[in-house]
Amino acid sequence: MSGYDKELPYWLRLCLIPGIGPERQRLLLAAFGLPSQIFAARHAALADVIGERLSKALLSHDNQAGVENALRWVQEEGNHILALGEPDYPPALLEIPDPPCLLYAKGQLALLARPALAMVGARNATPQGEQNATAFAQSLAEAGITVISGLALGIDAAAHRGGLKGPGSTIAIIGTGADRIYPAHNAALAREIAAQGLVLSEFPLGTPPAAHNFPRRNRIISGLARGVLVVEAAINSGSLITARLAGEQGREVFAIPGSIHSPLSKGCHLLIKQGAKLVDSAQDILEELRLSSPAIVEKTATPVLEPVSAELDEAQVLEQMGFDPVDPDTLATRSRLTPDALFAMLTLLELDGRIARLPGGRFQRIN
């Protein structure tokens, strides 16, 4: 048994004590050394570091059941628990002010040593935004860059799907325990990432989804990456939190511009005004980060779907259109309407003044 294996139960015991979060954990480690040495310290010495109440909790709290559960979990194939300072712990996180003391990982640990880019954006993304996220992520992954995101709906999920298409693959940073997936809609995607990429969490096993956990995990999304790309974001989007954290951590911030009429472009435009780098291709990012791109290919094609005759209502067609100019063929693929049904709907929307016909046969939504 290695020294790390012998120390792991003490790491788990330390990190499962309520009220002693990462900051106090690091104070104790700095004062006493390894977790086993923390638990061997005298109460008075511990109280000098974290106070009387917490030192009592540290020495008396019974979390043995949680420790044993984690030790069983880590024995399963593909599961890992990484402690601060051990060889597999991601070096990029050692550069940020508040690295987690433990990381629970499921999948390919080698991805943590590769150059990476984080991609974030709106949960209620437009079809064009999701297509952009998938295309950028696939191009980056094909160039050997690992794509990091947060497994949320919308842009996150699209970025993960694109990352899985290249050797760079993808890492999902989640706001629950590594044994729980949220949202449930992305359960199949999470299983695919665990098999081909990596699922990573700082939260103990069994941690349910809680609103305050998701902004917290954003510092890991940005901290693991060379930079953060915001694909679509409203002014109040949580993606802007990730972008701010990236700037504070010394990472680059990139943003894709969009229509001035789209609410989901406002956040990206604000970032660009504040100094984020405007990009319209994955090559822009690779050049800025000085990463080679031996055979990068931009792919924007969407899967071919058979058209259906059922009609969508006007609001649904507008949602599929988004705010960027779009040609009828692309819109037919998104909506799965037959050409006749789509043309009839576009004519009604144009007569109603809700869309405009542009040169080249494209259409654009009018706010």
Buried (B, 14 or more C-beta within 10 A) or exposed (E): EEEBEEBBBBBBBBBBBEEBEBEBBBEBBEBBEBBBBBBEBEEEEBBEBBEEEBBEBBBEBEBEEBBEBBBEBBEEEEBBBBBBEBEBBBEBBEEBEEBBBBBBBBBBBEBBEBBBBBBBBBBBBBBBBBBBBBBBBBBBBBBBBBBBBBBBBBBBBBBBBBBBBBEBBBBBBBBBBBBBBBEEEBEEBBEBBBEBBBBBBBBBBBBEBEEEBBEBBBBBBBBBBBBBBBBBBBEEBBBBBBBBBBBEBEBBBBBBEBBEEBBBBBBBBBBBEEEBBEBEBBBBBBEBBEBEBEEBEEBEEBEEEEBEEEBBEBEEBBBBBBBBBBEBEBBBBBBBBBEEBBEEBBEEBBEEEBBEEEEEEBBBBBE
